[in-house]
Structure formats: C-alpha cells, structure tokens
Amino acid sequence: GEMPFGPGDEINDWTIVSHLADGNRAAVYRAVKTAGSVASGAWRVTPLAAPEVALKITGPLAPDDRARLLREYLTAKRFTGHANVVQVLDAFEVEHDEHGAYVVLVQELGDESLDDRVRRSGALSRSELTRLIADLATGMAALHEANFIHSDLKPPNLLWFGHRWKLADFGTSVEIDPRSLAEGQTVTTFSGGTAWYCTPEHAAALNAGRRPPPVRRDADVWAFGV
C-alpha cells in the first residue's frame, strides 16, 4: 500500500526532502539531518546540515521480519568504508500511529542506479563496462570474504557514486551460519531475491512455490554473470 510518509516528515532525526523510488516492499526517500539549535551562552547555534542521505523504509512488517531486516542492515555496517559497498549509517524501527511498524535504513545517497543509467543512456561504453565489472567483482569479493551473501545482485541494486559503483540493498542478504563454516560448508538459508537473477534452482523453486534450496556464494556469482 501507499507509504504514510512524505516530504517534511521527521523520522528519528532525519527529515524527508523528496520521494526517490518505490520497490516491491519499500520506498526510498531523499533526506537530511533534522536541523536543531543549541544554546551557547547568549548565542543559539544551529548545526550545519549533514549531507543528504537515502532513507529506505520497509513495512509494515511482522516482528520477526523486522528483527531480521534490522539484523542484516546493522550487519552491513561492518563494510563501512569499503570503496565498493554502500555505506550503511543506521537502521531502526519506527511506529506509525495508524499503519504499524516499519524498518528504516539510512545510507549514503548515490547519483543513480545501473538500471537508471541504462534506461537513460542505453548500453555502457567499453570503459564504463570495465569499471562496472571491476567494482562489482571487488565489492562482491569483500562480502564473500566476510562470509556474507548479497543474494539480490541486479542493476537497481548497483549505485553510481561519482567515479565508482557500489553494491547496495542488503534487505535479502544473509550471513553464512558459523556452524556451517565449522562443518566446512558455505551455505545458508535462502531469504529471497529476484527470479531473473537467481540461479536456475532457486528461480524454479520460487516460480513453483516450493521451498528454495540453501544459498551459496555462487548464487552471487551467477547474478554477477547475468
């Protein structure tokens, strides 16, 4: 349904400026740090506004789903500072009086997604494609080295930041269970994805309404190829 948020709304110290995009279960907004003032002797100091950020708001969701999303988003903060992974600044729950509980992800704001770029200007040039492949592979490798599977690599989830591409959207990402690692396995429970970019076995299960098999790192490698 329609999100009960809009320009001017303040959510946990962030003020929504404009609506950016809609997904299947979430909406994305441009936002800035809510301006406030602090008393300092005879002066009142207004803090400088922080750079603009993207607020991804998902919901309303059941408690278990909210807890899972918060866990995955906060886990993604470990990659803060990596050149090819979008910086996650914060994640929290917010209650709306009439519509229920939502999960809010605060992340750095990119210029555009790969999906937007191709729709706007067509196919990438050879040099642009080389940059995309290098950046995506580097970001994906960093996730995998940390035993983290993105699980939904696709053009809308690759964002351009001036001179590099970064992986974004960790809503369906999963960590490999430490118990699996101890047993020499690199699999974990499948938590979702986009059928066109899923491995054949996962796409077939999703289309047939069956329980998908466990997900491995090579699910990201397949999506990378697609």
C-alpha positions in Angstrom: 0.0 0.0 0.0 0.9 3.7 -0.1 3.6 4.7 2.4 2.4 7.1 5.2 5.5 9.2 4.8 6.3 12.2 2.7 8.3 15.4 2.4 8.6 17.3 5.6 8.1 14.3 7.9 10.7 13.9 10.6 11.9 10.3 11.4 14.4 9.8 14.2 16.5 12.9 13.5 16.0 12.8 9.7 13.8 15.0 7.6 12.4 13.7 4.4 13.0 16.0 1.4 11.6 14.1 -1.5 10.5 10.7 -2.8 13.1 8.9 -4.9 11.8 5.4 -5.8 9.5 2.5 -4.9 10.2 -1.2 -4.7 8.1 -4.3 -4.1 8.2 -3.8 -0.3 9.8 -0.5 0.3 10.1 3.2 -0.7 13.2 5.3 -0.9 13.4 8.9 0.1 16.0 11.7 0.0 16.5 13.1 3.5 18.7 15.4 5.5 19.6 15.6 9.2 16.9 17.4 11.1 18.1 20.9 11.9 18.2 21.8 15.5 19.6 24.6 17.7 21.7 24.5 20.8 22.0 27.2 23.4 25.6 28.5 23.9 25.7 31.4 26.4 23.9 34.4 24.7 24.1 32.6 21.3 22.0 30.0 19.7 24.0 27.7 17.4 22.3 25.9 14.5 24.3 22.8 13.5 25.3 22.6 9.8 23.1 20.2 7.9 24.6 16.8 7.2 24.9 15.7 3.6 21.8 14.2 2.0 21.1 10.5 2.7 18.8 7.9 1.3 16.1 6.6 3.7 14.8 3.1 2.7 11.5 2.5 4.5 10.2 -1.1 4.5 6.9 -2.2 6.0 4.6 -2.6 7.7 6.2 -5.9 8.8 5.7 -8.6 11.3 8.0 -8.5 14.4 10.2 -11.5 13.1 10.6 -9.8 9.7 11.5 -6.5 11.3 14.1 -8.2 13.5 15.7 -10.0 10.6 15.9 -6.8 8.5 17.4 -4.8 11.3 20.0 -7.6 11.9 21.0 -7.7 8.3 21.2 -4.0 7.9 23.2 -3.5 11.0 25.5 -6.4 9.9 26.1 -4.5 6.7 27.6 -1.6 8.7 30.7 -3.7 9.1 31.6 -2.8 5.5 31.5 0.9 6.1 34.5 2.5 4.4 34.8 -0.2 1.7 35.1 1.5 -1.7 32.5 -0.7 -3.5 29.9 -1.3 -0.8 27.3 1.4 0.0 27.8 2.9 3.5 25.1 2.0 5.9 24.8 4.8 8.5 22.0 3.5 10.7 18.9 1.2 10.9 16.0 1.4 13.3 12.3 0.7 13.8 9.6 3.4 13.7 6.0 3.0 14.7 3.2 4.8 12.8 0.0 5.5 14.8 -2.3 4.1 12.1 -0.3 1.9 9.8 2.0 -0.2 12.0 5.8 -0.7 12.4 8.4 0.0 9.7 12.1 -0.6 9.4 14.2 2.4 8.2 17.6 2.1 6.7 19.8 5.2 6.5 22.5 5.0 3.8 24.7 7.3 1.7 22.9 8.7 -1.3 24.1 7.6 -4.8 23.8 9.5 -8.1 21.8 6.8 -9.9 21.5 3.0 -10.2 22.8 1.0 -13.1 19.1 0.3 -14.0 18.5 4.1 -14.2 21.8 4.7 -16.1 20.9 2.1 -18.8 17.3 3.3 -19.2 18.6 6.9 -19.5 21.5 6.5 -21.9 21.5 2.9 -23.2 24.4 0.4 -23.2 27.5 1.3 -21.3 30.7 2.0 -23.3 33.7 -0.4 -23.1 35.4 1.7 -20.5 32.2 2.1 -18.4 31.6 -1.6 -18.6 35.2 -2.3 -17.5 34.7 -0.1 -14.4 31.4 -1.7 -13.6 32.8 -5.3 -13.7 35.8 -4.4 -11.6 33.8 -2.5 -9.0 31.1 -5.2 -8.7 33.6 -8.0 -8.5 35.6 -6.2 -5.8 32.5 -5.4 -3.7 31.2 -9.0 -4.1 34.6 -10.5 -3.1 34.6 -8.3 0.1 31.2 -9.6 1.1 32.2 -13.2 0.4 35.4 -12.9 2.3 33.4 -11.8 5.3 31.0 -14.8 4.9 28.2 -12.6 3.7 26.0 -13.3 0.7 24.2 -10.4 -1.0 21.5 -12.7 -2.6 20.0 -10.0 -4.8 22.6 -8.6 -7.1 20.8 -6.8 -10.0 21.0 -3.4 -11.8 18.7 -1.5 -9.4 21.0 -2.5 -6.5 24.2 -1.1 -8.0 24.6 2.6 -7.4 27.0 5.1 -9.0 28.9 7.5 -6.8 30.7 10.0 -9.0 33.5 7.7 -10.1 32.7 4.2 -8.8 29.9 1.6 -8.5 28.8 0.3 -5.1 26.7 -2.6 -4.0 23.5 -1.6 -2.2 20.3 -3.0 -0.8 21.0 -5.6 1.9 17.3 -6.5 2.6 17.7 -10.1 1.5 21.4 -10.5 2.3 22.4 -13.3 4.7 25.4 -14.4 6.7 26.7 -17.9 6.4 25.9 -19.7 9.6 29.0 -20.1 11.7 28.0 -23.7 12.3 28.1 -24.4 8.6 31.5 -22.9 8.4 32.7 -25.1 11.2 31.5 -28.1 9.2 33.3 -26.9 6.1 30.1 -25.8 4.3 29.4 -22.4 2.7 25.7 -22.5 2.5 22.9 -20.7 4.4 19.1 -20.3 4.3 17.8 -18.6 1.2 15.9 -15.4 2.2 14.8 -14.0 -1.1 15.9 -12.5 -4.4 14.8 -11.6 -7.9 13.8 -14.5 -10.1 15.5 -13.2 -13.3 18.9 -13.0 -11.4 18.5 -16.1 -9.3 20.3 -19.4 -10.0 18.1 -21.8 -12.1 17.4 -24.0 -9.0 16.3 -21.0 -6.9 14.2 -19.5 -9.7 12.5 -22.8 -10.4 11.6 -23.1 -6.7 10.3 -19.6 -6.5 8.2 -19.9 -9.6 6.7 -23.2 -8.5 6.0 -22.0 -4.9 8.4 -24.6 -3.5 10.9 -24.1 -0.6 14.2 -22.9 -2.2 17.4 -24.8 -1.5 20.1 -23.3 0.6 22.0 -20.4 -0.9 25.8 -20.5 -1.6 28.3 -17.8 -2.6 28.0 -18.9 -6.2 24.4 -17.5 -6.2 26.0 -14.1 -6.2 28.5 -15.2 -8.9 25.6 -16.3 -11.1 23.8 -13.0 -10.7 27.1 -11.2 -11.4 27.3 -13.0 -14.7 23.6 -12.2 -15.6 
